[in-house]
Amino acid sequence: MEKIVLEIRSAEGGEDSKLLVRDMAAMYIKAAKNNNFVVSNEHWKEGLVSIWLTGDGVKEYFANESGGHRWQRIPPTERKGRVHTSTITVAVLEDKKFEQVEVKPEEVRIEYTRGTGAGGQHKNTTDSCVIMTHILTGIKVVRDGRNQHKNKDDAFEEINKRVNNFYRTGHDSLTVENRNEQIGEGGRSDKRRTYREKDGIVTDHITGKKSSF
């Protein structure tokens, strides 16, 4: 049984690019279900959606989706009816088995600085602020409460959470390299398809074919 992860990311186009990510993700989920593929997991946040899919032939079905997708449309937030050109990227990645990791104290770098926000004279005159960085991934967490020990504990807990999410979504070096090869720079010139919503035409820049949608 094949397993893949679809990653849809915003690129150029600001807010409309982020809206397009959600629209494309919904379209892919609908297509997957219509073809009897199993949507085993979804991760949604602004500008990025990851979809875990399982099924015979799922990799081949979505293989041609990788790359940059350029949309020319009037965004739902556009008040003057102007056509915007926005881009998103799609990567088709192998779904790797994930095992929970436990971050060790020696795997983080800790810096202490004086608190900068509200909290009284004590906070602003002691090194209560904790800046914790996971050395391998570069993930950084800042906790700026009044109690240094509590800040340290909270930061370490958050580091564990973020590092596991980092690995869960496949951000190892080989996956990153594969993703970058698929999506290019994400600019308007790095395009797999162009969708002209006003005319209802989609152009496939790999095959040169045009069709209606």
C-alpha positions in Angstrom: 0.0 0.0 0.0 1.5 3.3 -1.1 1.7 6.3 1.3 2.5 9.9 0.4 2.3 13.4 1.8 1.1 16.3 -0.2 2.5 19.6 0.9 0.8 22.7 -0.5 2.6 26.0 0.4 1.9 29.7 -0.4 4.6 31.4 -2.5 4.0 34.8 -4.1 0.8 36.8 -3.9 0.4 37.6 -0.3 -3.0 36.8 1.3 -4.5 35.4 -1.9 -1.7 32.9 -2.1 -2.6 31.7 1.4 -6.2 31.4 0.4 -5.3 29.4 -2.7 -3.4 26.9 -0.5 -6.6 26.1 1.3 -8.6 25.9 -1.9 -6.1 23.6 -3.5 -5.9 21.4 -0.4 -9.7 21.0 -0.4 -9.6 20.1 -4.1 -6.9 17.5 -3.5 -8.8 15.9 -0.6 -12.0 15.7 -2.7 -10.0 14.2 -5.6 -8.4 11.6 -3.3 -11.7 10.5 -1.8 -13.3 10.3 -5.2 -10.5 7.9 -6.2 -10.9 5.8 -3.1 -7.6 7.0 -1.5 -7.6 7.2 2.3 -6.9 10.6 3.9 -5.2 9.4 7.0 -4.1 12.8 8.4 -4.3 16.5 7.7 -2.2 19.4 9.1 -3.6 22.9 8.4 -2.0 26.3 9.2 -1.9 29.6 7.4 0.0 29.2 4.1 0.8 25.5 4.5 -1.3 22.3 4.4 0.1 18.8 4.6 -2.2 15.9 3.6 -1.3 12.2 4.3 -2.7 9.9 1.7 -2.8 6.1 1.4 -3.9 3.8 -1.5 -2.8 1.7 -4.4 -1.6 4.0 -7.2 -1.8 7.2 -5.1 1.8 8.2 -5.9 1.3 8.0 -9.6 -2.0 9.8 -9.5 -0.6 12.9 -7.8 2.9 12.7 -9.3 2.3 15.4 -11.9 1.0 17.9 -9.2 4.5 18.7 -8.0 5.9 22.2 -8.8 4.6 25.7 -9.0 1.0 26.5 -9.7 0.2 30.0 -10.9 -3.3 31.4 -10.5 -4.8 34.5 -12.2 -8.0 35.3 -10.6 -10.0 38.0 -8.7 -9.5 37.1 -5.0 -12.5 37.0 -2.7 -10.9 39.9 -0.8 -10.4 42.1 -3.8 -12.9 45.0 -3.8 -12.1 46.7 -7.1 -12.4 43.6 -9.3 -8.7 43.5 -10.2 -7.1 40.2 -11.4 -4.2 39.1 -9.2 -1.5 36.7 -10.1 -0.5 34.4 -7.2 1.6 31.3 -6.9 1.6 28.3 -4.6 3.8 25.2 -4.6 3.0 21.5 -4.4 5.4 18.8 -3.3 4.6 15.0 -3.4 6.7 13.4 -0.7 7.2 9.9 0.7 5.3 9.2 3.9 8.1 8.1 6.3 7.5 6.3 9.5 7.7 8.6 12.4 8.8 7.7 15.9 8.5 10.1 18.9 11.8 11.7 19.8 12.9 13.0 23.2 15.1 16.0 23.2 18.0 15.7 25.6 19.3 18.7 27.6 22.7 18.5 25.9 20.9 19.0 22.5 19.8 22.5 23.3 21.7 25.8 23.8 20.3 28.1 26.5 20.8 31.9 26.8 19.6 34.1 29.6 18.8 37.8 29.2 16.9 40.4 31.1 13.2 40.5 30.7 12.0 43.3 28.4 8.2 43.4 28.9 5.9 44.3 31.7 6.4 42.5 35.0 7.9 44.8 37.5 11.4 46.0 38.5 12.6 42.4 39.4 11.9 41.1 35.9 13.7 43.9 34.2 16.8 43.7 36.4 17.4 40.0 36.4 18.3 37.5 33.7 14.8 35.9 33.8 14.3 35.6 30.0 15.2 32.2 28.5 16.2 31.8 24.9 16.4 28.1 24.0 17.7 26.7 20.7 17.6 23.1 19.5 21.1 22.8 18.0 20.3 20.2 15.2 17.2 21.9 13.8 17.8 25.5 14.7 14.3 25.7 16.3 14.3 28.6 18.8 11.9 29.3 21.7 11.8 32.4 23.9 10.1 32.5 27.3 10.0 35.9 29.0 8.1 35.4 32.3 9.2 36.6 35.7 10.5 33.2 36.9 13.6 31.9 35.2 13.1 28.3 36.3 9.5 28.2 35.0 10.6 29.9 31.8 13.3 27.2 31.3 10.8 24.4 31.9 8.2 25.9 29.6 10.8 26.5 26.8 12.1 22.9 27.0 8.5 21.6 26.8 7.8 23.7 23.8 11.1 22.7 22.1 10.1 19.0 22.5 6.7 19.8 20.9 8.2 21.7 17.9 11.0 19.3 17.2 8.7 16.4 17.1 6.4 18.3 14.7 9.4 19.2 12.6 10.3 15.5 12.2 6.7 14.3 11.9 6.2 16.4 8.8 9.3 15.0 7.1 11.8 17.9 7.4 14.9 15.7 7.3 17.7 16.7 4.9 16.8 14.2 2.1 13.1 15.3 2.2 14.1 19.0 2.1 16.3 18.4 -0.9 13.5 16.4 -2.6 11.0 19.1 -1.9 13.3 21.9 -3.2 13.9 20.0 -6.4 10.1 19.8 -7.0 9.0 23.3 -6.2 12.0 25.4 -7.3 11.9 29.0 -6.0 8.1 29.2 -5.9 8.2 32.3 -8.2 5.9 33.1 -11.0 8.4 31.8 -13.5 8.6 28.4 -11.7 5.2 27.1 -12.9 3.7 23.7 -13.4 0.3 25.0 -14.4 -1.4 28.3 -14.9 -5.1 28.7 -14.0 -6.9 31.6 -15.6 -10.1 31.6 -13.6 -11.8 34.4 -15.6 -11.5 32.3 -18.8 -11.8 28.9 -17.1 -8.6 27.7 -18.8 -5.7 25.8 -17.3 -2.4 25.5 -19.1 0.0 22.6 -18.4 3.5 24.0 -18.9 5.1 20.6 -19.1 2.9 19.2 -21.9 1.8 22.5 -23.4 -1.9 21.4 -23.3 -4.8 23.6 -22.4 -8.1 22.5 -21.0 -11.2 23.9 -19.3 -11.9 23.7 -15.6 
